[in-house]
Amino acid sequence: MRQSTSVADCADAPARDLEHAAFDASLLELLPLLRCPVEKTPLVYADAVLVSGSHTYPVRDQVIRLNPMPSDRALNAYYEEVNLRKAAPSLNSIQGDAFTFEGDNAEKYYRNSRKESLLDLVPKSLGVTLDVGGGGGEIFRSLLVHAGLVPEKLILMDWAAGQMASVAPSLASARNYFVQADALNIPMHDETADNIFNSEMIEHLLPEQS
């Protein structure tokens, strides 16, 4: 059965084509930094798929899916739940800012203290910056706003893709990239990131992994 196409769909098509073309061009800029997580070899991009030898990795919802073990459903479900809890604003928090809170004074103090401590650690020049294990990057993106900084490239990397997919279409650009990957097997060539950030991740690793 042929699927019908509405006038609105036809009108939106050129905009979608331009958006996809811009994303493809942006991804090609990032490509020299990435590598196959299995073979550690360069990747080639075409038709929404990254390829290295016999290994293929899809690009969907503007998320670059370089996790070589996505079939572990239990682990995926666990990290998706963790990221949703991390991203969901509390009843009294200000949407879009992980550090600002209106309400309980103890929680407000904790978030502000955490923000000030992290701001002291952020370099004034970020270059290519990798946020590992941050879901959709809510914490680090909020930190950048408070610091008044814009990285040359910001690569947001997490095991689970669900939370990233929910924000990537509105945030993916020449400066923001969303990559599904394993923090213990980062699919990037050596010496390609200038700074690496992670928060609320170490507790998910075994002692020998951390």
Backbone as a chain_set.jsonl record, in Angstrom:
{"seq": "MRQSTSVADCADAPARDLEHAAFDASLLELLPLLRCPVEKTPLVYADAVLVSGSHTYPVRDQVIRLNPMPSDRALNAYYEEVNLRKAAPSLNSIQGDAFTFEGDNAEKYYRNSRKESLLDLVPKSLGVTLDVGGGGGEIFRSLLVHAGLVPEKLILMDWAAGQMASVAPSLASARNYFVQADALNIPMHDETADNIFNSEMIEHLLPEQS", "coords": {"N": [[0.84, -1.192, 0.0], [0.602, 2.183, -0.866], [2.076, 4.881, 0.785], [0.49, 7.844, 1.786], [1.256, 11.287, 1.07], [1.362, 14.359, 2.632], [0.514, 17.841, 1.955], [1.862, 19.469, 3.71], [4.028, 17.822, 4.38], [5.395, 17.797, 1.947], [6.054, 20.481, 1.742], [7.782, 20.753, 3.87], [9.895, 19.177, 3.127], [12.16, 20.314, 1.578], [13.415, 21.808, 3.628], [14.078, 19.78, 5.435], [15.874, 18.353, 3.838], [17.943, 20.221, 3.561], [18.727, 20.397, 6.223], [19.652, 17.783, 6.701], [21.759, 17.717, 4.858], [23.434, 19.665, 5.915], [24.066, 18.448, 8.336], [25.419, 16.151, 7.43], [27.661, 17.342, 6.233], [28.819, 18.471, 8.479], [29.406, 16.16, 9.96], [31.364, 15.012, 8.352], [33.456, 16.714, 8.879], [34.099, 15.934, 11.422], [34.899, 13.331, 11.092], [37.72, 12.63, 10.651], [38.634, 12.434, 13.263], [37.476, 10.23, 14.382], [37.372, 6.62, 14.892], [37.12, 3.134, 14.022], [35.641, 1.198, 16.528], [36.286, -1.452, 16.877], [38.32, -2.395, 15.063], [40.056, -0.281, 15.236], [40.571, 1.422, 13.148], [40.439, 3.886, 10.427], [37.301, 5.468, 9.486], [34.731, 5.416, 6.971], [32.233, 7.468, 5.554], [28.974, 7.24, 4.28], [25.719, 7.522, 2.936], [24.312, 7.602, 5.425], [25.699, 5.784, 7.014], [28.506, 4.559, 8.762], [31.557, 3.084, 7.867], [34.016, 0.549, 8.239], [36.072, -1.649, 6.927], [34.628, -4.764, 7.411], [32.863, -3.859, 9.235], [30.019, -2.017, 10.165], [28.313, 0.981, 11.044], [25.449, 2.586, 12.03], [24.025, 5.868, 11.445], [21.673, 7.544, 13.069], [18.905, 9.677, 13.772], [20.586, 11.808, 14.071], [22.548, 10.881, 15.725], [25.634, 9.396, 16.15], [26.353, 6.137, 15.918], [28.427, 4.29, 17.482], [28.787, 2.201, 19.2], [30.008, -0.922, 19.843], [28.594, -2.969, 21.05], [25.662, -2.938, 21.054], [23.656, -4.771, 21.333], [23.331, -5.736, 23.866], [20.786, -5.805, 25.661], [19.834, -5.535, 28.29], [21.802, -3.989, 29.559], [21.697, -1.715, 27.969], [19.064, -0.854, 28.545], [19.327, -0.257, 31.245], [21.182, 1.931, 31.248], [19.758, 3.75, 29.715], [17.663, 4.32, 31.447], [19.065, 5.458, 33.583], [20.046, 7.781, 32.336], [17.681, 9.126, 31.695], [16.712, 9.72, 34.233], [18.727, 11.417, 35.049], [18.438, 13.504, 33.271], [15.839, 14.441, 33.612], [14.22, 17.238, 34.83], [14.045, 18.375, 38.255], [11.126, 19.045, 40.235], [11.297, 21.691, 41.032], [13.376, 22.765, 39.615], [15.14, 24.808, 37.184], [14.313, 24.654, 33.863], [16.59, 23.317, 31.556], [18.944, 24.06, 32.803], [21.337, 22.63, 34.66], [22.324, 23.378, 37.095], [20.968, 25.402, 38.403], [18.519, 26.046, 40.808], [15.357, 26.335, 42.28], [13.951, 26.521, 45.339], [14.269, 24.093, 47.734], [16.722, 24.857, 50.099], [19.054, 23.425, 50.751], [19.465, 21.771, 48.516], [19.76, 23.75, 46.594], [22.11, 24.984, 47.501], [23.914, 22.845, 47.202], [23.92, 22.448, 44.399], [24.838, 24.93, 43.455], [27.359, 25.076, 44.691], [28.6, 22.925, 43.512], [28.617, 23.767, 40.841], [30.335, 26.056, 41.032], [32.716, 24.836, 41.844], [33.297, 23.225, 39.633], [33.541, 25.164, 37.641], [35.937, 26.345, 38.321], [37.687, 24.502, 37.353], [37.492, 24.41, 34.626], [39.121, 24.871, 31.562], [40.182, 27.927, 29.961], [40.3, 27.936, 27.254], [38.863, 25.659, 25.173], [39.03, 24.018, 22.884], [38.85, 20.944, 21.094], [36.489, 19.13, 22.697], [35.547, 16.466, 24.8], [32.775, 14.955, 26.207], [32.195, 12.449, 28.332], [29.942, 9.887, 29.017], [27.729, 11.423, 29.655], [25.055, 11.355, 28.913], [22.609, 13.217, 27.333], [24.208, 15.395, 27.647], [23.517, 17.342, 29.515], [24.616, 18.342, 31.956], [27.267, 19.213, 31.314], [26.771, 20.95, 29.184], [25.265, 22.9, 30.493], [27.232, 23.843, 32.197], [28.994, 25.032, 30.375], [27.476, 27.207, 29.535], [27.356, 28.76, 31.883], [30.059, 29.286, 32.129], [30.528, 30.761, 29.919], [31.656, 29.826, 27.559], [32.536, 28.406, 24.372], [33.207, 25.439, 22.86], [35.607, 24.42, 20.344], [34.861, 22.06, 19.082], [32.31, 20.011, 20.371], [31.947, 16.911, 21.671], [29.607, 14.713, 22.578], [29.274, 11.879, 24.401], [27.953, 8.663, 25.022], [26.921, 5.491, 26.427], [24.246, 4.722, 25.976], [21.757, 5.603, 23.59], [19.289, 6.843, 23.635], [18.601, 9.213, 25.205], [20.327, 11.038, 24.032], [19.354, 11.054, 21.414], [16.978, 12.366, 21.781], [17.63, 15.026, 22.068], [19.51, 15.654, 20.14], [18.614, 16.38, 17.419], [17.917, 19.094, 17.719], [20.213, 20.24, 18.634], [22.501, 19.313, 17.36], [25.221, 20.275, 15.423], [27.804, 22.095, 13.681], [29.418, 22.311, 15.836], [28.515, 20.632, 17.843], [28.333, 17.241, 18.59], [26.893, 14.006, 18.737], [27.566, 10.923, 20.073], [27.16, 7.509, 20.269], [28.745, 5.298, 22.313], [31.193, 3.164, 23.923], [32.549, 3.938, 27.033], [34.854, 2.721, 27.858], [36.075, 2.069, 25.581], [36.784, 4.154, 23.682], [35.886, 5.52, 20.609], [37.9, 7.098, 19.144], [40.713, 8.549, 17.51], [44.063, 8.602, 18.849], [45.157, 11.401, 20.78], [43.377, 13.356, 19.834], [41.455, 14.76, 21.186], [41.242, 17.705, 23.081], [40.373, 18.241, 25.643], [38.78, 16.349, 28.238], [35.757, 15.527, 29.763], [33.856, 14.245, 32.477], [31.014, 13.344, 34.418], [29.31, 12.082, 37.204], [29.7, 9.423, 36.455], [31.688, 7.59, 37.191], [30.822, 5.876, 39.171], [29.519, 3.902, 37.848], [31.338, 2.139, 36.936], [33.473, -0.722, 37.293], [35.853, -1.264, 39.987], [38.411, -1.934, 38.934], [38.151, -0.916, 36.423], [37.929, 1.792, 36.676]], "CA": [[0.0, 0.0, 0.0], [1.431, 3.367, -0.981], [1.826, 5.817, 1.857], [0.126, 9.153, 1.287], [2.134, 12.383, 1.465], [0.566, 15.573, 2.784], [1.091, 19.076, 1.439], [2.827, 19.929, 4.713], [5.242, 17.017, 4.228], [6.093, 18.268, 0.749], [6.594, 21.802, 2.027], [8.884, 20.608, 4.822], [10.957, 18.35, 2.555], [13.405, 21.053, 1.306], [14.067, 22.163, 4.893], [14.697, 18.566, 5.959], [17.024, 18.041, 2.991], [19.014, 21.145, 3.922], [19.19, 20.011, 7.555], [20.447, 16.565, 6.562], [22.99, 18.055, 4.148], [24.292, 20.379, 6.867], [24.575, 17.472, 9.297], [26.416, 15.318, 6.745], [28.884, 18.132, 6.079], [29.398, 18.594, 9.812], [29.963, 14.86, 10.34], [32.602, 14.812, 7.596], [34.503, 17.46, 9.579], [34.471, 15.164, 12.616], [35.32, 11.984, 10.711], [39.147, 12.328, 10.867], [38.902, 12.191, 14.673], [36.851, 8.979, 14.792], [37.912, 5.372, 14.374], [36.317, 1.943, 14.276], [35.93, 0.728, 17.885], [36.747, -2.845, 16.854], [39.598, -2.513, 14.361], [40.861, 0.931, 15.493], [40.939, 1.921, 11.829], [39.604, 5.011, 9.992], [35.939, 5.186, 9.039], [34.23, 6.089, 5.775], [30.817, 7.792, 5.75], [28.125, 7.366, 3.09], [24.332, 7.058, 3.066], [23.951, 7.479, 6.841], [26.376, 4.63, 7.608], [29.966, 4.603, 8.863], [32.076, 1.767, 7.478], [35.441, 0.238, 8.312], [36.167, -3.07, 6.595], [33.339, -5.468, 7.479], [32.075, -3.287, 10.333], [29.18, -0.885, 9.794], [27.705, 1.662, 12.183], [24.446, 3.514, 11.501], [23.824, 7.213, 11.988], [20.221, 7.764, 13.114], [18.472, 10.773, 14.654], [21.772, 12.643, 14.24], [23.431, 10.244, 16.708], [26.624, 8.522, 15.51], [26.224, 4.962, 16.78], [29.684, 3.554, 17.406], [28.879, 1.216, 20.293], [30.086, -2.243, 19.217], [27.795, -3.955, 21.776], [24.317, -2.415, 21.314], [22.695, -5.866, 21.496], [23.169, -6.027, 25.287], [19.551, -5.063, 25.927], [19.718, -5.231, 29.715], [22.701, -2.873, 29.845], [21.123, -0.545, 27.303], [17.888, -0.409, 29.295], [19.814, 0.332, 32.495], [21.754, 3.253, 31.014], [18.685, 4.641, 29.264], [16.934, 4.748, 32.646], [19.952, 6.366, 34.309], [20.104, 9.067, 31.63], [16.397, 9.8, 31.823], [16.65, 10.283, 35.589], [19.687, 12.52, 35.105], [17.969, 14.616, 32.447], [14.539, 14.958, 34.037], [14.377, 18.297, 35.82], [13.236, 18.251, 39.454], [9.917, 19.864, 40.176], [11.6, 23.095, 41.25], [14.575, 23.2, 38.894], [14.888, 25.627, 36.009], [14.509, 23.833, 32.675], [17.74, 23.612, 30.723], [20.12, 24.414, 33.582], [21.537, 21.569, 35.645], [22.881, 23.9, 38.343], [20.095, 26.382, 39.025], [17.427, 25.366, 41.495], [14.527, 27.212, 43.098], [13.219, 25.714, 46.303], [15.003, 23.608, 48.896], [17.997, 25.565, 50.239], [20.165, 22.471, 50.729], [19.693, 21.389, 47.119], [20.262, 24.944, 45.908], [23.508, 25.148, 47.911], [24.693, 21.764, 46.591], [24.098, 22.677, 42.959], [25.672, 26.101, 43.239], [28.727, 24.723, 45.085], [29.128, 22.037, 42.464], [28.886, 24.609, 39.673], [31.515, 26.886, 41.274], [33.888, 23.957, 41.863], [33.597, 22.812, 38.265], [33.979, 26.33, 36.87], [37.355, 26.564, 38.622], [38.499, 23.505, 36.655], [37.298, 24.499, 33.175], [40.12, 25.705, 30.885], [39.625, 29.097, 29.272], [40.218, 27.566, 25.85], [38.468, 24.247, 25.244], [39.386, 23.236, 21.696], [37.974, 19.781, 20.884], [36.158, 18.672, 24.042], [34.781, 15.224, 24.854], [32.004, 14.712, 27.431], [31.987, 10.999, 28.346], [28.971, 9.368, 29.969], [26.85, 12.507, 30.093], [23.727, 11.307, 28.306], [22.451, 14.299, 26.365], [25.162, 16.464, 27.934], [22.86, 18.421, 30.258], [25.493, 18.93, 32.967], [28.38, 19.947, 30.717], [26.236, 22.07, 28.405], [24.924, 23.945, 31.465], [28.503, 24.401, 32.677], [29.513, 25.91, 29.326], [26.699, 28.453, 29.557], [27.809, 29.549, 33.036], [31.454, 29.685, 31.898], [30.581, 31.64, 28.755], [32.619, 29.236, 26.638], [32.054, 27.584, 23.263], [34.331, 24.63, 22.352], [35.773, 24.285, 18.887], [33.939, 20.955, 18.829], [31.863, 19.338, 21.583], [31.53, 15.543, 21.361], [28.865, 14.164, 23.711], [29.388, 10.433, 24.192], [27.316, 7.859, 26.062], [26.606, 4.125, 26.02], [22.855, 4.648, 25.52], [21.503, 6.654, 22.607], [17.944, 7.394, 23.726], [18.577, 10.601, 25.655], [20.999, 11.852, 23.027], [18.469, 11.186, 20.259], [15.891, 13.295, 22.094], [18.102, 16.411, 21.99], [20.446, 15.852, 19.022], [18.107, 17.141, 16.267], [17.873, 20.539, 17.966], [21.52, 20.727, 19.087], [23.599, 18.876, 16.495], [25.697, 21.333, 14.54], [29.239, 21.976, 13.406], [30.145, 22.309, 17.099], [27.972, 19.622, 18.745], [28.195, 15.906, 17.999], [26.389, 13.016, 19.679], [28.165, 9.643, 19.693], [26.899, 6.357, 21.139], [29.989, 4.535, 22.374], [31.593, 2.598, 25.21], [33.571, 4.78, 27.657], [36.081, 1.937, 27.998], [36.591, 1.817, 24.232], [36.393, 5.397, 23.004], [36.212, 5.367, 19.18], [38.589, 8.269, 18.61], [42.161, 8.395, 17.376], [44.829, 9.162, 19.951], [45.557, 12.807, 20.763], [42.457, 14.169, 19.029], [40.647, 15.588, 22.09], [42.049, 18.594, 23.919], [39.868, 18.145, 27.012], [37.786, 15.301, 28.471], [34.942, 15.798, 30.94], [32.786, 13.304, 32.808], [30.392, 13.619, 35.702], [28.335, 11.061, 37.619], [29.909, 8.226, 35.648], [32.657, 6.644, 37.747], [30.14, 4.877, 39.999], [29.006, 2.846, 36.976], [32.463, 1.315, 36.515], [34.092, -1.582, 38.301], [37.074, -0.644, 40.506], [39.549, -2.098, 38.039], [37.92, -0.13, 35.204], [38.038, 3.216, 36.956]], "C": [[0.876, 1.243, 0.0], [1.057, 4.362, 0.114], [1.539, 7.197, 1.286], [1.083, 10.211, 1.831], [1.319, 13.654, 1.509], [1.274, 16.76, 2.163], [2.151, 19.603, 2.399], [4.132, 19.16, 4.618], [6.066, 17.506, 3.049], [6.753, 19.617, 1.004], [7.804, 21.717, 2.943], [10.088, 19.886, 4.226], [12.231, 19.131, 2.246], [14.154, 21.423, 2.581], [14.765, 20.952, 5.499], [15.935, 18.198, 5.158], [18.217, 18.938, 3.335], [19.611, 20.789, 5.282], [20.074, 18.779, 7.484], [21.774, 16.855, 5.87], [23.966, 18.774, 5.082], [24.883, 19.414, 7.885], [25.65, 16.597, 8.663], [27.739, 16.066, 6.598], [29.602, 18.28, 7.414], [30.064, 17.287, 10.246], [31.282, 14.602, 9.609], [33.761, 15.592, 8.215], [35.008, 16.689, 10.794], [35.162, 13.854, 12.266], [36.811, 11.698, 10.938], [39.5, 12.037, 12.324], [38.432, 10.811, 15.119], [37.565, 7.764, 14.219], [36.965, 4.232, 14.715], [36.653, 1.417, 15.675], [36.451, -0.708, 17.948], [38.152, -2.942, 16.26], [40.558, -1.362, 14.64], [41.356, 1.552, 14.198], [40.025, 3.078, 11.429], [38.249, 4.55, 9.472], [35.623, 5.979, 7.773], [32.732, 6.304, 5.969], [30.11, 7.943, 4.417], [26.745, 6.819, 3.41], [23.967, 6.709, 4.508], [24.542, 6.243, 7.514], [27.88, 4.904, 7.638], [30.496, 3.19, 8.645], [33.578, 1.703, 7.703], [35.577, -1.255, 8.09], [34.796, -3.713, 6.603], [32.417, -4.895, 8.554], [31.301, -2.062, 9.855], [28.472, -0.333, 11.026], [26.714, 2.7, 11.659], [24.519, 4.892, 12.156], [22.328, 7.488, 11.906], [19.899, 8.864, 14.11], [19.633, 11.688, 15.005], [22.645, 12.181, 15.417], [24.336, 9.266, 15.966], [26.781, 7.298, 16.393], [27.436, 4.04, 16.622], [29.876, 2.628, 18.603], [28.913, -0.172, 19.682], [29.232, -3.3, 19.905], [26.376, -3.455, 22.053], [23.292, -3.5, 21.584], [22.507, -6.283, 22.957], [21.974, -5.224, 25.79], [19.422, -4.662, 27.391], [20.58, -4.014, 30.076], [22.189, -1.592, 29.203], [19.962, 0.028, 28.09], [18.305, 0.287, 30.59], [20.323, 1.756, 32.263], [20.731, 4.242, 30.476], [17.925, 5.183, 30.468], [17.771, 5.734, 33.457], [19.951, 7.746, 33.662], [18.794, 9.832, 31.722], [16.254, 10.43, 33.205], [17.561, 11.502, 35.694], [19.146, 13.75, 34.377], [16.686, 15.239, 32.948], [14.719, 16.029, 35.106], [13.538, 18.023, 37.057], [12.072, 19.23, 39.367], [10.238, 21.356, 40.291], [12.831, 23.587, 40.489], [14.179, 24.022, 37.675], [15.27, 24.821, 34.773], [15.757, 24.278, 31.916], [18.991, 23.992, 31.48], [20.276, 23.405, 34.709], [21.983, 22.097, 37.01], [21.966, 24.88, 39.074], [18.856, 25.706, 39.578], [16.673, 26.369, 42.348], [13.713, 26.36, 44.055], [14.088, 25.382, 47.5], [16.406, 24.227, 48.965], [19.205, 24.632, 50.191], [20.496, 22.056, 49.302], [20.255, 22.561, 46.329], [21.742, 25.149, 46.224], [24.392, 24.101, 47.24], [24.961, 22.054, 45.114], [25.002, 23.875, 42.692], [27.124, 25.816, 43.597], [29.382, 23.845, 44.023], [29.494, 22.843, 41.225], [30.175, 25.406, 39.871], [32.788, 26.044, 41.28], [34.298, 23.543, 40.458], [34.101, 23.983, 37.429], [35.457, 26.621, 37.108], [38.26, 25.623, 37.829], [38.437, 23.642, 35.136], [38.375, 25.382, 32.546], [39.459, 26.868, 30.147], [39.506, 28.865, 27.772], [39.982, 26.063, 25.77], [38.89, 23.419, 24.032], [38.369, 22.149, 21.424], [37.733, 19.136, 22.249], [35.239, 17.472, 23.992], [34.097, 15.11, 26.209], [31.606, 13.236, 27.419], [30.969, 10.615, 29.419], [27.972, 10.397, 30.458], [25.457, 12.48, 29.521], [23.612, 12.354, 27.216], [23.325, 15.506, 26.653], [24.605, 17.592, 28.768], [23.812, 19.122, 31.23], [26.587, 19.774, 32.308], [27.883, 21.12, 29.88], [25.831, 23.224, 29.321], [26.19, 24.635, 31.967], [29.088, 25.367, 31.648], [28.79, 27.243, 29.31], [27.182, 29.343, 30.695], [29.244, 30.054, 32.849], [31.58, 30.666, 30.738], [31.55, 31.153, 27.703], [31.925, 28.432, 25.547], [33.235, 26.775, 22.734], [34.429, 24.698, 20.834], [34.864, 23.174, 18.375], [33.589, 20.329, 20.175], [31.295, 17.977, 21.189], [30.907, 14.954, 22.623], [28.722, 12.668, 23.49], [28.759, 9.678, 25.355], [27.026, 6.466, 25.506], [25.225, 4.046, 25.371], [22.52, 5.851, 24.639], [20.182, 7.377, 22.806], [17.899, 8.851, 24.121], [19.263, 11.518, 24.663], [20.085, 12.095, 21.843], [17.353, 12.184, 20.514], [16.325, 14.753, 21.977], [18.964, 16.689, 20.759], [19.858, 16.65, 17.865], [18.086, 18.649, 16.48], [19.243, 21.112, 18.322], [22.679, 20.352, 18.18], [23.956, 19.994, 15.518], [27.17, 21.103, 14.266], [30.049, 21.931, 14.699], [29.675, 21.222, 18.056], [27.779, 18.294, 18.019], [27.755, 14.935, 19.091], [26.826, 11.635, 19.206], [27.791, 8.581, 20.724], [28.145, 5.485, 21.132], [30.224, 4.051, 23.801], [32.721, 3.458, 25.794], [34.89, 4.052, 27.843], [36.716, 1.609, 26.653], [36.209, 3.011, 23.363], [36.831, 5.344, 21.537], [36.802, 6.628, 18.56], [40.074, 7.969, 18.514], [42.865, 9.07, 18.55], [45.124, 10.639, 19.708], [44.682, 13.658, 19.852], [41.549, 15.038, 19.888], [41.572, 16.426, 22.962], [41.654, 18.496, 25.387], [38.819, 17.044, 27.102], [37.08, 15.594, 29.792], [34.034, 14.608, 31.203], [32.29, 13.589, 34.209], [29.345, 12.551, 35.979], [28.456, 9.785, 36.788], [30.737, 7.17, 36.36], [31.99, 5.553, 38.575], [29.549, 3.736, 39.17], [30.108, 1.906, 36.478], [32.915, 0.416, 37.663], [35.384, -0.947, 38.785], [38.255, -0.757, 39.555], [39.39, -1.317, 36.734], [38.141, 1.355, 35.437], [39.447, 3.626, 37.389]], "O": [[1.807, 1.337, 0.8], [-0.119, 4.647, 0.34], [2.258, 7.671, 0.406], [1.648, 10.054, 2.913], [0.653, 13.999, 0.532], [2.471, 16.709, 1.878], [3.191, 20.112, 1.982], [5.212, 19.735, 4.752], [7.289, 17.617, 3.139], [7.867, 19.872, 0.544], [8.742, 22.504, 2.819], [11.19, 19.976, 4.768], [13.312, 18.669, 2.611], [15.383, 21.363, 2.621], [15.881, 21.054, 6.008], [16.94, 17.777, 5.73], [19.356, 18.474, 3.393], [20.823, 20.864, 5.482], [21.123, 18.726, 8.126], [22.805, 16.301, 6.252], [25.171, 18.525, 5.044], [26.049, 19.534, 8.26], [26.678, 16.33, 9.285], [28.808, 15.495, 6.811], [30.83, 18.224, 7.482], [31.15, 17.3, 10.826], [32.211, 14.035, 10.185], [34.916, 15.185, 8.095], [36.182, 16.773, 11.155], [35.932, 13.327, 13.068], [37.142, 10.6, 11.384], [40.551, 11.457, 12.598], [38.924, 10.277, 16.114], [38.263, 7.85, 13.209], [36.113, 4.359, 15.594], [37.827, 1.208, 15.983], [36.998, -1.125, 18.969], [39.059, -3.5, 16.878], [41.743, -1.451, 14.318], [42.437, 2.141, 14.158], [38.956, 3.248, 12.015], [38.075, 3.399, 9.072], [36.17, 7.057, 7.538], [32.039, 5.429, 6.488], [30.567, 8.668, 3.534], [26.61, 5.788, 4.068], [23.389, 5.655, 4.776], [23.967, 5.713, 8.464], [28.452, 5.412, 6.674], [29.951, 2.222, 9.175], [34.315, 2.645, 7.41], [35.236, -2.047, 8.968], [33.896, -3.27, 5.89], [31.311, -5.396, 8.755], [31.866, -1.175, 9.214], [28.086, -1.077, 11.928], [27.104, 3.602, 10.917], [25.012, 5.044, 13.273], [21.776, 7.647, 10.817], [20.533, 8.973, 15.159], [19.672, 12.272, 16.088], [23.374, 12.969, 16.02], [23.851, 8.403, 15.234], [27.293, 7.406, 17.508], [27.47, 3.153, 15.769], [31.007, 2.31, 18.97], [27.936, -0.577, 19.052], [29.142, -4.423, 19.41], [25.923, -3.54, 23.195], [22.178, -3.204, 22.016], [21.629, -7.09, 23.261], [22.128, -4.106, 26.283], [18.951, -3.566, 27.695], [20.14, -3.125, 30.805], [22.238, -0.52, 29.806], [19.872, 1.24, 28.287], [17.713, 1.293, 30.983], [19.947, 2.678, 32.986], [20.822, 5.44, 30.746], [17.582, 6.364, 30.51], [17.249, 6.73, 33.959], [19.865, 8.761, 34.353], [18.799, 11.059, 31.817], [15.737, 11.539, 33.336], [17.219, 12.492, 36.342], [19.362, 14.884, 34.802], [16.452, 16.43, 32.742], [15.299, 15.77, 36.16], [12.432, 17.495, 36.942], [12.054, 20.127, 38.524], [9.538, 22.189, 39.716], [13.278, 24.714, 40.702], [13.047, 23.949, 37.196], [16.405, 24.361, 34.647], [15.953, 25.467, 31.665], [20.025, 24.229, 30.856], [19.439, 23.338, 35.61], [22.018, 21.34, 37.98], [22.179, 25.154, 40.255], [18.221, 24.894, 38.904], [17.283, 27.165, 43.06], [12.877, 25.564, 43.625], [14.582, 26.271, 48.193], [17.18, 24.135, 48.013], [20.253, 24.995, 49.659], [21.666, 21.996, 48.922], [21.132, 22.378, 45.486], [22.537, 25.45, 45.333], [25.484, 24.415, 46.766], [26.09, 21.92, 44.641], [25.842, 23.83, 41.793], [28.031, 26.258, 42.892], [30.555, 24.008, 43.688], [30.55, 22.632, 40.628], [31.022, 25.434, 38.979], [33.824, 26.482, 40.78], [35.483, 23.512, 40.126], [34.993, 23.813, 36.598], [36.153, 27.089, 36.206], [39.446, 25.898, 37.648], [39.252, 23.046, 34.432], [38.532, 26.533, 32.954], [38.295, 26.778, 29.757], [38.708, 29.516, 27.098], [40.804, 25.279, 26.244], [39.086, 22.211, 24.164], [37.164, 22.385, 21.508], [38.671, 18.652, 22.883], [34.268, 17.453, 23.236], [34.758, 15.162, 27.245], [30.785, 12.815, 26.604], [31.119, 10.977, 30.586], [27.425, 10.263, 31.553], [24.732, 13.47, 29.621], [24.415, 12.383, 26.284], [23.206, 16.532, 25.984], [25.148, 18.696, 28.747], [23.816, 20.35, 31.319], [26.806, 20.921, 32.7], [28.512, 22.179, 29.869], [26.025, 24.39, 28.976], [26.218, 25.854, 32.14], [29.622, 26.413, 32.017], [29.405, 28.287, 29.097], [27.393, 30.541, 30.502], [29.602, 31.12, 33.35], [32.608, 31.326, 30.585], [32.197, 31.953, 27.028], [30.862, 27.851, 25.768], [34.182, 27.359, 22.206], [33.456, 24.996, 20.141], [34.184, 23.33, 17.361], [34.462, 20.139, 21.021], [30.298, 17.89, 20.473], [31.598, 14.724, 23.615], [28.119, 12.236, 22.507], [28.994, 10.0, 26.52], [26.902, 6.275, 24.296], [25.051, 3.388, 24.345], [22.948, 6.973, 24.911], [19.968, 8.429, 22.204], [17.238, 9.653, 23.46], [18.833, 12.655, 24.468], [20.033, 13.206, 21.316], [16.833, 12.786, 19.575], [15.48, 15.631, 21.805], [19.129, 17.847, 20.375], [20.54, 17.539, 17.354], [18.223, 19.408, 15.52], [19.425, 22.33, 18.317], [23.728, 20.995, 18.217], [23.083, 20.577, 14.874], [27.715, 20.044, 14.581], [31.223, 21.562, 14.684], [30.388, 20.916, 19.011], [27.142, 18.235, 16.968], [28.197, 15.037, 20.236], [26.508, 11.219, 18.093], [28.072, 8.736, 21.912], [28.559, 4.989, 20.083], [29.553, 4.47, 24.745], [33.734, 3.683, 25.131], [35.935, 4.689, 27.974], [37.758, 0.958, 26.588], [35.415, 2.889, 22.43], [38.012, 5.146, 21.251], [36.276, 7.158, 17.581], [40.625, 7.231, 19.33], [42.328, 9.992, 19.164], [45.314, 11.068, 18.57], [45.17, 14.567, 19.179], [40.929, 15.968, 19.372], [42.555, 15.927, 23.509], [42.495, 18.649, 26.272], [38.057, 16.828, 26.159], [37.721, 15.873, 30.805], [33.497, 14.019, 30.264], [33.049, 14.019, 35.077], [28.586, 12.166, 35.089], [27.456, 9.148, 36.459], [30.517, 5.976, 36.158], [32.509, 4.442, 38.68], [29.128, 2.72, 39.722], [29.846, 0.991, 35.697], [32.761, 0.75, 38.838], [35.971, -0.149, 38.054], [39.014, 0.197, 39.383], [40.367, -1.081, 36.022], [38.495, 2.091, 34.516], [39.692, 4.801, 37.66]]}, "num_chains": 1, "name": "protein.A"}
